[in-house]
Amino acid sequence: MGTIWQPDQIDGPGPKYKAVVTMIRNGISNGALSAGEKLPPVRELAWKLGVTPGTVARAYTMLTESGTLQAEVGRGTFVALPPTTPDRNSPIEMDVIAHHVHQGTKNYPADTYAVNMFSPHLPSAGQATLIRNLMAEVAQDPASGVMHYPSRTGARPAREAVVKWLAGTPLGSFTEADVILSHGGQNGLSLVFQSILQGRRPAIAIEELSYPGFRRAGELLRADVIPVAMDKDGVIPEALDEVARSHDLQIFCTSPEVHNPTAGFTPVARREALVKVARKHDFQIVEDDCYRMRVERAPAYRMLAPERGWYVSSLAKTLTPALRIGFAIGPRQRTPDLRRVAEYNCFGLATPLIDLCAKLLVHPDIDTIAEGTRQGFNAYVQSAVNILGGYDVAWRTNVPFLWLSLPVGWRAGAFCQAAEGQGVQIRSAEEFVCRDARAPHAVRLAINAGVALHSFEDAIMRLRHLLDSPPEQLSV
């Protein structure tokens, strides 16, 4: 339905956003607003009522969280439809019904002024409904029981489900016996590092701009973490060779398919050159593939160098980060080492989580949901790129973040602070370099598809205004 309801003013004591909330609830109760009716856009209603857009956005958010309203990507905010009971025999419904709220977290995009772009927030493509339904099934009949320790045999269906999920990924030969389940990708990295590192002063090489989790996992194991120079294709082989000659290098950790934070890609020729360096100095290659959204462009290091290639990924960027389901696959001859480390660390994933994983990754709707997530991210990426226009932005389809090189007049720290003042939280380049390294004047913008598209676009527009108006002076 179109927008029919057009109020002119609000009355009553107290904060204005509460008055807007009361006005909308009264409109619903007296029939002026009917179920499914579209409300005016935030800015339009704010102008009519003589209040700020933030006031209306806050009221919309409160009503959305309570289930009174619902928001849909690219369409707007609507009066919520009556709750319905999902039919488990029907196709997975899209999560746009406002009563699907749990623990204060919305499973659908909503109007908001403040937008967090620290980490990607997945769009709703039906995964929340599916997970809830499968959790109910597991609760009714848990295959692994609820009174036993996790076991290798009991986790086999989940490992087999991971194999199906990874079908088509160019990893080389592997079976369910090679899959080690982990509590998310970061835990998978830690397990791999513990399986490899030895000696008094082991070293880990990372890209000079890289995911901070590499550095943190290495430091926890008291390893020296060495940044390696890179260009647009990734780490420079000669630079990696130099590091290997001057340190007890045991691991090269990299994200070749989707480089975090620059959105770069390492072509096959460069990967092969880096493998030659690894074989020359006999160190392992650990590939973090958590950001690849099931669209591959080149073989993984485990395929290129099966004797030293390790692979880590998770469901966090394709389905949900909430479950903390990850997996690691090492060289075939090192699988016992990796399995032993995982079992000694925590005995395995909780049995209900194992049972859920086994059902989730083989469900007939899972590929459609993953594709919906990918397309949802791409819609937000395209909008951001269109708004940022001629600025130096590195981006790719199927990658849920952008890398913005700042224009003259802006430094990363100052820009992040100014952006936060405008209600937008982003990450500075300083977070992706080692502590004593120099960072470029750049920021990473993670896609937040947990808010309505127009709210996200409004946040990007505020960043654009900051880019257009750099401070006149920079402190020295």
Secondary structure, DSSP 4 states (H G I P E B T S, - for coil): --B--------SSS-HHHHHHHHHHHHHHTTSS-TTPBPPPHHHHHHHHTS-HHHHHHHHHHHHHTTSEEEETTTEEEEPPPP----TTSPPPPS--TT-EETTEESS-B--S-EE-SS-BPPPSSHHHHHHHHHHHHHHS-TT-SSS---TTTTHHHHHHHHHHTTT----S--GGGEEEESHHHHHHHHHHHHH--SSS-EEEEESS--HHHHHHHHHTT-EEEEE-EETTEE-HHHHHHHHHHS-EEEEEE--SS-TTT-----HHHHHHHHHHHHHHT-EEEEE-TT--S--SS--HHHH-TTTEEEEEESTTTT-STT--EEEE--GGGHHHHHHHHHHHHSSS-HHHHHHHHHHTT-TTHHHHHHHHHHHHHHHHHHHHHHHTTSEEE--TT-SEEEEEPPTT--HHHHHHHHHHTTEE-EEGGGGS-TTSPPPSEEEEE-BTTB-HHHHHHHHHHHHHHHHS--S----
